[in-house]
Amino acid sequence: MDNWNDSYFQARNLRKTWQSEGQRLQVDFSLDLQAGEMVALLGPSGCGKSTVLRLIAGLLAPEAGEGQGSPVLRLEGRNLLPVPPGKRQIGMVFQQPSLFPHLRTDDNVAYGLRCQGVGKAESRRQAMALLEGFGMKDFARRRPETLSGGEAQRVSLARTLIVKPKLILFDEPLSALDAPLRRRLAQDIRRMQQEFGFAGIFVTHDLEEAQLVADRILRMG
């Protein structure tokens, strides 16, 4: 798309250089994303897919332009570059769910709302509604250590969705699961993405997974 200003999310010239096993690697990334669109970044390990997500989330800083254009990062017209990670209204789902071990499933999901000042009863009500959507209502009182990998990842996604981020970044969230479960959860993510209408960037090295979750696939590496 030529007119970047019409896009919901815009990234231009996001560059990062790093060393890996004695080699100099570089990513130089640009993307426009429409509201409610899911894009998959497909490519082999080490090509910079996760680095791109960290640049977007603010966990890494892009390198300044050197005659090739300065970095641009906008969400709904807002310049994200000076905004700290916690203020960007961007959610992330990682390969490992990293749930709070001392909290029950429903309290893990409700955690973000409680941090925003939402009352205990209302935050739990919203958490239960999300868990029901993921077929996890009966797991509400379970502790994280009693959940399977797929169940924990559903809880992680619900915890991300509950605060209604404007963009969700998925960093190979299904790669630790076996193939049948990956397919099932990829379908669940797609269903929830269409139901909630959030925009997302999904990193994977699996073509079938990318086809299941995304409107569009970009190849890297």
N, C-alpha and C positions, 0 to 999 in steps of 0.2 A: 504494500500500500504506500502510495507516494505521500499522501497527506497524513502525517503522523498525528496531527492534532485531532483527527477524528477517532483515534484509537482510545480504548479504555485504559490500556497499559502500553507504555512505550519504553523500550530500552534501546539505546544506541551506544556503540563504541565502548561496551563494557569489557575492558582489557585487564588481564592479570597474567603475570609471568612467574613461574616457579621452577625449582629444580627437583627432579625425581630420578633417582638412580643414575646420577651423573649427567642427565640430559636436561636441556633447557626447554621447558614447555610453555606454551602461551595459548590463551583463549581470547578471542575477540568476538563479542557476541552482540547481535542486534535482533530485536523482535518487536512486532506490534501484536497486540492481543485485544480481541473484542470482548465486551461484557458477556459473561456466561460461556465463554469459549475455553475449552481444554486443549492444550497443546502438549504433545509428548516430545521430549528430547531423547532421541535414540542414539546410542553409540557405545563403543567398547569402554571398558574400565580405563581410567587415566586420560580420557580425552577432554576433560574439563566440565562435564555435565554438572556435577555437584558444586564445582567452583562457581558456575553461573548462578546457581540458586543462592549461594552464600553472598555473592555480589548483590543480588536483588534484595535479599533479606537484610543487608547491612552488616553481616558478620565478617565480610571482607570489604576493603575499600578498592574501587577501581583505580587503575593507574591513569595519571593525567595524560591528555592527548599530546601527541608529538607530531603535529602537522597532519594528523589523520582525523581530526575531529575530537572534541572533548566528550567525555561520557555524559549521557542523558538518561535519566530514570524518572518516569512520571507515572502516577496512578490517578486516574480521574482528573488529570491536569495538574496535580500537585507534585512539585519537585521533591523527590524522596532523598536525594543525595545528602542533604544536611540533616535529615531526620534520623534519630537513633532507632535501632532495630525494634524496640518495644513500642514505638509510636507509629510505625509504618502501616498498621492495620493489615499485616501480612501474616498468615498462619503457615506453619511448617509441620509436615508429617515425615518422620525419619524412618529408617530401616528398623531401628529398635524403638518400641513404643515409649519407654522411659516413664512409665506411670509411677505415681507416688506410692511406695509400698505400704505406707501407714494408712492410706485412705481406701475406703470401699470404692467399688466401680462408680456408683452414682456420685460420690463426692469428688472423685477424679474428674468426671465429666463437668461437674458444676464449678470446679475450682476457678476457672477464668471469670465466671460471672461473679463469684464471691469477691474476687480481687477488684472487680469494678464497682463493688458496693451493693450488688443485688442481694436481697434478703435470702436467708437460708431456705425458706419454704418455696419461694418463687424459683430460685436457682435449681433446687432439686426437682421441681415440677418440670422445668424445661429439660433438665438432664434425663428424666424418665421418658419424656416424649421422644427425645433423640435415641435413647437406648431402644425404645420400642420400634423405631424406624429401622434400626439395625438388627432387629430380632434378638436383642440382648436384655429385654426387660427383666427376665428371670435371673439375670446375673447381677442385678443392681447392688446386692448386699455382699457380693463376693470380693475377696481381696485379690490384688493383681497376681500373686504367686499361684493362685488356683486357676488362672485363665490359660488357655492354649495360646499359641502365637497368633493365630487368626483372630481369636476373641479379643486379645489385648490390642491388636491393631485396629479393630473396630472401635474399641473404647478410645483409642488415641485419636481417631478421626472424629468421633463425636465430640471429644474435648476441644478439638480445633474448631469445629463448626459452630459450637454453642456461642462463641463470642462474635460470630458473623464477620469474619475477616473479608476484606475486599478482594483478596487474592490468596490462594493456597498453593504452596510449593510442596511437591511430593518428591522426597529424595530416596528413590528405590525402596518404597515402603513394603513391597511384597517379596523382595529378593531372598529373604531368609526362610520363606515358606515353600512347601512342595508344590509341584506344578498344578495339580487339581485345585488346591486351595488358592493358589495365586489367581487362577482363572475366575474362581467364584468371587474372591474379594475384588478383583478388577471390575467385575460386573456390578458388584455392590457399590463401588466407588462411582462408577458411571451413573448408576441409578440415582444415587444421592446427589451427584453433581447436577444432573438434569432437574431433580426435584427442587434443590435449593438455588440453582442458577448461579453458583459461584464460578469465577474464572480461576483457572488453574494451570500450572506447569508441572508435568509429570515426568520425572527422570527414570529411565529404564534402559537395560541392554537387551530386553526381550521384545521382539517385534509383535508377537501375538498379544502380549500385554498392552503394548502401545496402541494397537488396533482396537482393543476392547475399551480403553478408557478415553481415547482422544478424538477430537474433531479433526485434528491436523497433526502430522508427524514431521519433525525436523530432525535430520540426521547430522550428527557431529562426529568428528574424528575420521 
